[in-house]
Amino acid sequence: MDIIPVIDLKQGQVVHARHGQRDRYRPIQTPLCAGSAPRDVVAGLLKLHPFRSLYIADLDAIEGQGSAAPILRALRQDFPDLDVWVDAGMRAEDARDWLDRHTHDRLVLGSESQNDTEAMLSLTGESRVCLSLDFRGDVFQGPQRLWEDVAFWPTRLIAMTLARVGSETGPDLSRVEGIVVRAGRARRVYAAGGVRNIADLERLKQAGASGALVATALHGGTITQDDLRRI
């Protein structure tokens, strides 16, 4: 099972994401490093465990308030071996250009940022594209057709429950299970939001998830080095 640490970037710092309420995010406080500088946080995560992948949410870009592109470039130079997943509020119609410019990274397309479902069709076979199926409560965020028709789904999916992000309330197992069933064996599904401990990870694995995006539990120590070795 892939455990992918998440860093949320806002105004040049790593912030603590909670409940998807982005206007309330504050600079992260973590025992893994001093301060909230992106490079220090990533280095601290890699001291905890030799993670192979890293998920970066560029909140400035997602909210249309600038971009963390210079920070992303610096992190790519400092940590060249990481498989970096980037969510920068990109729309599917702009994805091809982004992929051509970022040849080593994966692009996360959040459903909440989409309005042209047809553009997704040309990306369904692209291994570096991941679709995040975003939910606030029980409400899907994005074009309904993107949720209802799996023909628009690429080979990697994220089951994102925004209200559970940073909440330590546990993942939405039923939603993950439902997406896994609909996705079929040809697709990989990653859970995001609410993961607290190794028991949650084991339940997600049993539900068919290929991996999980995790932040709060890593910084809070409720998922330990030993847990990461075991899973």
Secondary structure, 3 states (H helix, E strand, C coil): CEEEEEEEEECCEEEECCCCCHHHCEECCCCCCCCCCHHHHHHHHHHHCCCCEEEEEEHHHHCCCCCCHHHHHHHHHHCCCCEEEEECCCCHHHHHHHHHHCCCCEEEEEHHHCCCCHHHHCCCCCCCEEEEEEEECCEECCCHHHHHCHHHCCCEEEEEEHHHCCCCCCCCHHHHHHHHHHHCCCCEEEEECCCCCHHHHHHHHHCCCCEEEECHHHHHCCCCHHHHHHC
